[in-house]
Structures are given as structure tokens and as C-alpha cells.
Amino acid sequence: MNDIEAFKAAILSSGILDKEGTHHVFSQGLHGRKIDFDLIDDGSSLFRQWVSLTADFIKVNYAPMPEILIGVANGTNRLALAVAEKLGLKGLTTIKPEGSRNQPILTEESKKVLQDIKPDFLVILEDVGTTGTNSSSVSKSVRELGIKNFEVINTWQRSENLRLLDETRVPYKAVIKEVLVSYKPEECDYCKKGWELLGHGQTK
């Protein structure tokens, strides 16, 4: 078993995937079983594995290396900072402001750093890719600063394609790409089975 397969197995055995009988509403209204990386404790062996695997993925896939890593709140801010430290890069964070959209944007501090450094290339880290909603919001914030060369890395890409990133022409990669079925509400097999439905961002 290679490192990626071992990490995937650890994720699925750790309880961060919705158990049978429960599913979630995602940001674009789709229904599916949620993988919640927020349940990985800082300092745990699984977190250290997540950091190491992401750092190795970046080293293998990028030459030259990105100058900056940006986390997508709330799931991967801590990952971006930890991976950046491991690789000797600059790590930045995003926030989800109050409001109806509640999609992540760069913090004021992160904006200032990007304006000062003006990186040639950066990477945005996201934990789970379903439609690309959150990472496309961060991508928009980055582009508004005049930065054109960047990519998104998803820890787990659960959809065959990330529609919103495709539409906005943002390149993306995945450490793990394995489809976990997401349904339109009116077609949801989980609802038909009577599985409990939790709202977007809701925990049981």
C-alpha cells in the first residue's frame, strides 16, 4: 500500500466520513456523504500524515515550487500553515465573512502580504472538492490582486470535475481523486432511503 492509499484508508476508518444513515447538504445544494477534515485534530498522527502527504505532493508536482500556500477556510487554513512551514514557504489564510454567501476570501493581512511579495506562482489548498465553490471564491480574491499564475490542490476530489473551477479556468489537482456520489435534492437516493439530512455546515 502506497502513502496515498494508506492515508485514504486512514481517513475512511477515522469517522470523518458521514456514517450510514446520515448525509449533508453541500454549498451548491447537492446532497451527499460529507468528508469533514475539521474532525482531524491538530498534532494527531492523521494530521501529521496529511501535512507530509501534501508537502510531498507539492514537491513532486511543482518545479519551481510555489512561493505561497493559501488555505481555504475553514478546512485548510491550518494545513496551509503547517505545510508551508515544512517546505520553507509562506503560508496565508482566508476567512468566511458573515453574510448570505459565506464564501471564503483573503484576510486583510493575507492581501497585504500578496501585494508586498507579488508572487510569480502560488497554490491554494482545499480539503474536499465537490463543485469548487470555496476554492473558486479564494481564486477570485487572488485574481483581484492581479495574480494570474496559481493552482488549486484538493486533498480529496469527490467529483469527476469541479465545475466552478472549470468555468473560471482555474487549474486544479487532487491528492486523492475518487468519486463519492452527490445528488440533486430531488434525485437524492439517501433521502429516498430516509437517511437524516444535515444542513450545510451543520454537525450532528
PEHUBEL-V255961 format. One record per pair of residues at least 6 apart in sequence whose C-alpha atoms are under 6 Angstrom apart, sorted by the first residue. I is the first residue (numbers start at 1). J is the second residue. D is the distance in whole Angstrom. If there is no record, write none. Layout:
# PEHUBEL-V255961
i=I j=J d=D
i=I j=J d=D
This chain:
# PEHUBEL-V255961
i=16 j=35 d=6
i=16 j=36 d=5
i=17 j=34 d=6
i=17 j=35 d=4
i=18 j=33 d=5
i=18 j=34 d=5
i=21 j=195 d=4
i=22 j=195 d=5
i=22 j=196 d=5
i=23 j=32 d=5
i=23 j=33 d=5
i=23 j=197 d=5
i=24 j=31 d=6
i=24 j=32 d=6
i=24 j=33 d=6
i=24 j=197 d=5
i=24 j=198 d=5
i=24 j=199 d=6
i=25 j=31 d=5
i=25 j=199 d=5
i=25 j=200 d=5
i=26 j=200 d=5
i=30 j=183 d=5
i=30 j=184 d=5
i=31 j=182 d=5
i=31 j=183 d=5
i=32 j=182 d=5
i=38 j=75 d=6
i=51 j=83 d=6
i=55 j=83 d=6
i=66 j=121 d=5
i=66 j=122 d=5
i=67 j=89 d=6
i=67 j=122 d=6
i=68 j=89 d=6
i=68 j=90 d=5
i=68 j=91 d=6
i=68 j=122 d=5
i=69 j=80 d=6
i=69 j=91 d=5
i=69 j=122 d=6
i=69 j=123 d=5
i=69 j=124 d=6
i=70 j=80 d=6
i=70 j=91 d=6
i=70 j=92 d=5
i=70 j=93 d=6
i=70 j=124 d=5
i=70 j=125 d=6
i=71 j=77 d=4
i=71 j=80 d=5
i=71 j=93 d=5
i=71 j=124 d=6
i=71 j=125 d=5
i=72 j=94 d=6
i=72 j=126 d=5
i=73 j=94 d=5
i=73 j=95 d=5
i=73 j=104 d=6
i=76 j=126 d=6
i=77 j=93 d=5
i=80 j=91 d=6
i=81 j=91 d=5
i=84 j=90 d=6
i=84 j=91 d=5
i=92 j=110 d=6
i=94 j=104 d=6
i=94 j=105 d=5
i=94 j=106 d=4
i=94 j=107 d=5
i=95 j=104 d=5
i=95 j=105 d=6
i=96 j=102 d=5
i=96 j=103 d=5
i=96 j=104 d=4
i=103 j=134 d=6
i=105 j=138 d=5
i=105 j=141 d=6
i=121 j=149 d=5
i=121 j=150 d=5
i=122 j=150 d=5
i=123 j=150 d=6
i=123 j=151 d=5
i=123 j=152 d=6
i=124 j=152 d=5
i=125 j=152 d=6
i=125 j=153 d=5
i=126 j=154 d=5
i=127 j=154 d=5
i=127 j=155 d=5
i=128 j=154 d=6
i=128 j=155 d=6
i=128 j=156 d=5
i=128 j=157 d=6
i=129 j=154 d=6
i=129 j=157 d=5
i=129 j=158 d=6
i=130 j=158 d=6
i=130 j=159 d=5
i=131 j=162 d=5
i=131 j=163 d=5
i=131 j=164 d=6
i=132 j=162 d=5
i=132 j=164 d=5
i=132 j=165 d=6
i=136 j=165 d=6
i=151 j=171 d=5
i=151 j=172 d=5
i=152 j=172 d=5
i=153 j=172 d=6
i=153 j=173 d=5
i=153 j=174 d=5
i=154 j=174 d=5
i=155 j=174 d=6
i=155 j=175 d=5
i=155 j=176 d=6
i=156 j=176 d=5
i=156 j=177 d=6
i=157 j=174 d=6
i=157 j=177 d=5
i=158 j=178 d=5
i=158 j=179 d=4
i=158 j=180 d=5
i=159 j=179 d=5
